[in-house]
Amino acid sequence: MANNVLKPDFMKISEVADRLGMSRRWLETRLKTDENGECVLQFHKYMGRSKVWEENDYQALKEAVTNTPSKSTHAMKSSGSVLCPHQEQDPTSARKYVH
């Protein structure tokens, strides 16, 4: 009997970057720069330590990326990361979807 476990429609960073037409490294850099700055691109959730996006998260990110100018990686702050207001408080909360 086949295992018919339904998996949630989460996208990993490489799939999100592909859909944006950019490289994974580009997206990682943009997210890191934003995380330490204005927090306008932080629409992902976490599955363990991995960033994941649902379709509505991806659409919000796509809109924000097209409306946010790119910053140089040299502008990244060296201080620790900041939890953005619309980011999940519990980084393990997406685990409830994994069986």
N, C-alpha and C positions, 0 to 999 in steps of 0.2 A: 504494500500500500504506500502510495506516494505521500510525502510530507507536504501538506498544503497549508503551511504556515504563511499567513499574509505578512509581508514586510511593509513598513511604512514607506512613503514616498520621499525619503530623505536623499538629498544630493550631497556628495562630498565636494571638497574644494576644487578638485581637478575638473569635475563635471560642471560646476558653476563657472569656473574660469573659461572652459570650452564654450559654454553657452554665451558668455560675454564676448567671445572672440579674442580672448587674451590668454596669456600664459598663467600657469599656477603661481609662479614666482611673482608676477606682476600683482596678482590678487592678494597674495600673502603680504607683500610689501605695502599695498594700499590699506589693507585691514590693520596692519601693525601701526602704520603711521597715524591712521584715524583713531585707533584705540588709545593712543597717547595724546590725542588732540581733541578734535571736535566731536567725535563719536557719532558721525552721520552715516556710517556704513555698517554699523554693528547690528545686523538683522539675523545673524545665525544663532543656532542653539548648539548645545554640546551633546555628543554621544561619547561618553568617556572623556577623553581629552581632545577628540576630533571635532572640528567645527562641521556642522551639517545645516542644510537649508531645506525647508519645505518650499513648494512652489510659490506661495505668497511671500515668503522670506526672500526668495530669489527675485521676484518682481519688484519688491521694495528696494533691494540692493541695486538692481539694474537701473531703476529710476534715480536713486541717489548717486550712482557712479556717473550717469550721464549729466547730472546737474552739479557735480562737485569737481572743482579743478584739481588736477594731480599736484601733489607736493613732492619736492625732492626728498629722497630718503635721508639726506643730510639734515632735514628739518625735524626728524624724529627726535622726540625727547628721550633722554636716557633714564628718566625716572621710571618707576614700576608702572605696570598697566593699571588702568582705571576702569572700574565697572561702569559702563555707560547706562544711562537711565532706562533705556528700552531693552537692555540685555537681560537674559535670564539671571536671576539671583543665584539659583542652585545649578552649578555647572554639570551636575549629574542628572538633571531632571529629564533629559531626553531618554535616559535608560529605561524609563517605564514603558517605552514603545518597543523595546527589544525583548524578545522572549527566547 
